[in-house]
Amino acid sequence: MIALHHQAMLEVMTKIGPLTSPNPDALKRAGIFFAECMSPFEMTHRAFGEANEALRHMNEALEEEVKGIAHALHDEAGQLLAAVHLALDQVVRDVDPLVQRRLGEVKGLLDEVGQQMRRLSHELRPTILDDLGLVPAIEFLAEGVAKRSGLRVSIQSTRRNRLPATLETILYRVVQEALQNVAKHARATSVKIRLQDSGKAVRCFIVDDGVGFNPGSSKAEAQERGFGLLGMREKLQPLGGTVRIDSAPEQGTKLSIVIPKED
């Protein structure tokens, strides 16, 4: 960029005319000065780009790890539970009716464990996200959070078409983090999620009716960390996304997420 600027300046000055004929030595010194001024900026810009790229690769690697864990929960642990069921069926035939009833209760608990494991595996890396897209995946996630926490979760979206896979994954993770933190910390009864596609960017708003906090207080930074804001920003940064938090005591909290779409 510096070399192009220097060449352009030289050409412009040459075309101005004889009354202001450029001094080559002065132009050279000006170019050197400009290069020295711009060098830190270019180095910082390059380092920022490299850091973003590294963060993107790290997020992709983490997603692969999560896929592996979800697969282990769904398939391998599921097979072990099935084997336990078969073993219990064999034992039941050889015991008295009272023990049979007790073992029936154990099998019922194992069924609940299996259902929770399947749900957790889907939330870790839902196949519905790959198969059907972001909105159905968030609807599935919201259903699970609502059942576990008692929160009322509503979802509105202006978009049903698919987005780029990386964008869908990151936005799903951010919504997942937000819902988990609302359930843990906000003491809310309801959460509203709104997705908008403006053409140039995807926006997501997450609003709860919880206790909120004062962003201007000395505890604001700790509150934001507790709300998972740092993790959200780290996820959004490689895509140029941003997240803003608006809150007030007893007025709930609103998260505003914006992710630009690639041209």
PyMOL commands that set and color helices and strands:
alter all, ss='L'
color gray80, all
select helices_A, chain A and resi 2-16+18-20+24-92+97-124+127-131+134-149+165-186+220-226+229-239
alter helices_A, ss='H'
color red, helices_A
select strands_A, chain A and resi 152-157+190-197+201-208+242-247+253-260
alter strands_A, ss='S'
color yellow, strands_A
deselect
rebuild
show_as cartoon
